[in-house]
Amino acid sequence: MQVLLLKEPRDEESGPDPYIQELASHGHKATLIPVLSFKFVSLNTLSDKLFQPEKHGGLIFTSPRAVQTVNMCLEAEERREEWNSSVKEKWNSKSIYVVGRATAALVRNLGLNPLGEDTGTADVLSRLIIEREDRNIPPLFFPCGSIKREVLPTALRENGVPLETLTVYQTAEHPDLEKNLKNYFTEQGAPASIAFFSPSGVKFCLEVVRRLSGEQLPQIKFAAIGPTTQDAMIAEGLCVSCTAEQPTAEHLAAAIATSLH
């Protein structure tokens, strides 16, 4: 059956998208339509902070996009050499916190050792940080997007864990989103299942999806990558058929396959 995935593609160099592969293994044909576009900001400030590990108690990454901005700061060869020769080891002597496997894999590519990849949500990660961290450390550094939820900063603040945030990318609707959705529905018709991957995906897509699905909307099984996205879908009055137990391709594909049985 046809499954529509409202998510960004993996970076080209990392091979075929695991969500498409996992759904294919269950006998479903998945199509990706990118929902968001990203604009990187404050890279000079980010670069300064990355090369002063002594001023911070550790790092927090809650999205692959944030790790991508670090890579952009290391594009110059002399920067990369300095990073590899001394800076990354100084960071590795501290805690590097991440949410999810995709982010953890990119953090490992930087030569850093991630903690918390199985946490799955910022809420669970914040509990891990609060358990592990002393209150009198220098601030943890959290490069993040413009649409971050306040769960993690609020939890850390309430528990006295020092934190410094920096917005390093801004999130907007993908310029071709509506056109791509129209083309998909024209060519394929309404899919058996539609999966959302973020609250902003729900915000940017739902109205168009409702309009294009028309009378077929009640037949579509709507899937969520995790509890935050599920809450955003429910808030918009969508009936959520399934939510992945963890935010991975395997868990989501299994949940969708079960809901389509």
PyMOL commands that set and color helices and strands:
alter all, ss='L'
color gray80, all
select helices_A, chain A and resi 12-14+18-25+43-50+53-55+64-73+77-92+101-109+122-132+151-158+177-188+199-219+227-235+249-259
alter helices_A, ss='H'
color red, helices_A
select strands_A, chain A and resi 2-6+29-32+36-40+58-61+95-98+114-115+140-145+163-173+193-196+221-224+240-243
alter strands_A, ss='S'
color yellow, strands_A
deselect
rebuild
show_as cartoon
